[in-house]
Amino acid sequence: MAPYSSILPVDDAPLIELRDVSCGYGDRIILEHVNLRVDRGSLLALIGTSGGGKTTVLRLISGQIKPLSGQVFFDGQDLAQMDREQLYAVRRRMGMLFQFGALFTDLSVFENVAFPLREHTKLPEAMLRDLVLMKLNAVGLRGSRDLMPSEVSGGMARRVALARAIALDPDLVLYDEPFAGLDPISLGVAARLIRDLNDALGLTSIIVSHDLHETFQIADQVAMVANGRVVAQGTPQQLRDSEDPLVRQFVRAEADGPVRFHQPAKSVQADFGLPEQEGIAP
């Protein structure tokens, strides 16, 4: 499959920018001096080892946490300087697709998509109905509007969640592991849908994913987060061709490299009480 390419012009000013950002939880520092730029209309993939800080980047961008130092800008505005009302207004310009969809189990497919519209607008019911059906039609599920989440497949649930994420016509959509647990067909459908909606609706998208094959097919830019930093950023092909040992190990799924199979530990001899001269390999 040939990689997708964005057909929309990209404004010079980025929609998202992290400038020298450091943050963490309690005494644990997760990100240190991170710089990241996300251009308007583009689709950026965040990759990296588990626990490396990818989801933390999403939380910074959505204003769930504040940096210890540095600045996080959304459309030129510093999120850390906003009061609650301003932050909520900015969040209404963002959509979020959570891992595994996170649908409300006691609401129908229709009502799941209608939820943000009911919460944040005062649209008449007829207009709300038309908007919900339009969003469901965009993800191919208009005919499933009356089903409950327990009555749809995992792939369909992910598409319902995507329809909900774009219900308010956001400028930015954040995806946290959108392909996790999907079969190959559902995964391919979800990936194509994310790319097509990004271009058709003029969105900016950020995807956290471990599925490199599909992610590299749809992304304009890829940023690898590891050891608390953005260690590489470029086009998918640039990361494939990278000679950085950490990037190469991750992209090529090599078992050993900078990320070692054995975690730091005492020597085998010390742990098993053996004399050092027996020479058992650690």
N, C-alpha and C positions, 0 to 999 in steps of 0.2 A: 504494500500500500504506500503510495507517495505521500509525503508529509503534507499537511494542510498549510495554507498560508493566509495571513490576514489580508482582507481586501479593503480594509478601512484605513484612511489616513490617520496617522498618529500625531497628536499635538506634541510640540517640543517640551512643554511643561509636564512632568510626570504626575499621574494621579496619586501615586503612593511613593513616599520617599522616607527611608530610615537614614538618619545621619548620626554616625558615631554612637550607636545605641548600645547600652549595656543594661541588662536586667536579670532578675532572678527571683527566687522564692525563698524568703528568709535569708539565711546565710549562704545559700547555694546559688552561685552565679551560673546562669544558663547561657547567656549571650554576652559577648564582650566586643565593644567597638565595631558593631555591625553597620555596614553601609549597604543599602539596597535601593534600587530604583525600579519602579514598575510603570511603564509608559501606558498612556491612554489607548484603549482599544486592543491592547496586547494580552496574551495569555502566558503567564509565568508559571513554571512548575518549580516547586520546592522539593528537593530530594535530599537524602542523607540518612545516616544510621538512626535507628530508634533511640529516642531520648536526646537527640542532637540539638533540638530547639526549633523544629519546624512549626509545630503547633503553637509554640510560644510566639513566633512571628505573627501568626494569625491573631492571637490574643492581643498583641500590641496594636495591630492595624485596626482591630475592632474596638479598641479602647477598653478592653476588659482588664488589662493591667497597664501600669505606667512604667516607663523606663526609669532605671536608677540614674542614668545620665544619658545625654543625647536627646534627639528630637524625632518624633514620628509625625509626618505630615500627610494629611489627606486633602487633596485638592488645594494645596498651599496653606492649609490651616494646621497649626500644631495641636494635636489631640490633647496633650498634657495640660494645655492652657485653657481648655474648655470647661465650663460648668456642666452640671448634669443635663440641663435642658438643651444646651448646644450639642452635647455628645449624643443625646438621644436623636436629635434632628439629623446628625451626620449618620448615625446607624440606620436611619430609615433609607439612606441612599446605598446601603449595603444589603446583600443577600447572603445567606449562609446555608450550605448544604453539609449537614453533619454526617459523620461516619455512620453508615447503616441507615441513614435517612431520618431517624428520630421523629417519626410521625406520631401524632396523637392517636393512640389506639382506640379511643372511644368516639372518635370523629370519623365520618365518612371521608372518602377521597376528596369529594367536593368541599367539605367543610375544612379539611386540612389546608387546602389551597386558599380558601376564603378567609382563614384565620387572620393573617396579617392585614388584609383589607378591612376586616371588621374592627380590628384593634386600632388601626391608624388612620382610617378615613371615615367619612359619614356619607358614603355613596348610597343612593337609593338601591333597593334590593334588585331591581331589574338590571341596572348597570353593573352591580357587583356580580350577578349571575353571568352576564355576558363576558365580563373580564375573566372570571374563573374558567369558563368554558374555553375561552381563547387560550389561556395558559395551558390548560390540559390538552387542547388540540395541538399546541406547539410541541408537546412531548409525546403525542400519539395516544393519549389516554382519555379523550373526551367521552368515549363509550364506557369508561369504567368509573364514572363520577359517583355512582351510588354504592359502590363497593366499600367495604370496610378494609382497613389495613391488613387484617388477618386473612382476607380473601384475595390478596394480590401477591405475586411472586416478589422475590427480593429485588430483581431488576426493575419491576414495575414500581415498587415502593420507592426506589431511588429516583425514578423519573417523577413520581408524585412530589417528592421532596424538592426536586429541581423546579417543578412548576410553582411550588410554594416560595422558593427562594427568589424567583423572578416576578412574583405577584405584584410588587410595588414598583416595578420597572427600575431597579437599582442601577447605579453607575458601576458598582463593583460587586462581584460574587466571589465568595471564599468557599473553597471545596476542601474538606478534611477527609482524605482517603475515600474519594467517591467510587473507586473501583473495587474496594475490599469485599471479598466474598461473592463476587459475581462470576457466573459462568462465562466462557469466551464470547458467546453471542451477545449476552446482556452487556458485557464489558465493552465490546465494540460499539454497540448502539449508544451506550452512555457517553463514550469518548467522542463519537461523531456529533452527538447532540450538544455536548458542551462546546465543541468548536463552532458548530453551526450557529448556535444561539449567541455565542460571543460576537460573531461577525454580524449576524442579522440584526441584533438588538443594540449594537454599538457598545457592548459591555467591556469591562476590564476584568480579567479573571486571574485568580491565584489558586493553584492546585497543589495540595500536599499529597504525594503519592509515592508508593514503593513499586508500582507497576511501571517500570521504565519503558517497556516497549510501546504501550499505548500512549503514555505521557509524552514520550519523545516524538510520537507521530503528530500530536496536536499542538505542542507548545511552540511559542515563538522564541522564548528565552527559558533557560534552566539555571537555577541557582542551587548549588550544593552547600548545605549547612552541616558543619561538623566541628567538633571541638570548640563550640561556642562562637564560631565565626562563619562567614560566607567564604568558603575556600576556593570557590570557582563560580563564575557566571558567564554565560555565553549562549550561543545557539546549541540545539541538541547535537549537531555534528561537531561543534567545537569541543563539547564535553566528551563525545565518543573518541575524538582524536587526542585528548589531553594526555600528556606524559606525566602529569602529577601522580605520584604513587597512590595517594588516597583516592583520587578521582578514578584512576584506572581500576583499582581494586573494586570499588563500588559499582561502577558502570559495567564491568566485565564479570561481576559476581565471583571474584576470585576468593578462595577460602582463606588465604593468608596474605599478609601485607602489613601496612601500618595498623590496621585493625586486626589484632592477633587472635588466633583461635584460643590459646591459653591465656587466661587472665593472670595478672601479677600474683605470685604466691611464693611461699617459702620453697626451698629446694625439696625435691622428692625425698632425699636422704634425711633432711631435717624433719619433714612431716611424718615419715615412717620410722624414725629413730634408727636409721641405718648409718654405719660408718661411711664417711665421705670417700674412703679409698675404694669402695665397691664399685664406684663409677656408674651408678644407674643414671641414665639420661634423665634430665628434668622434664 
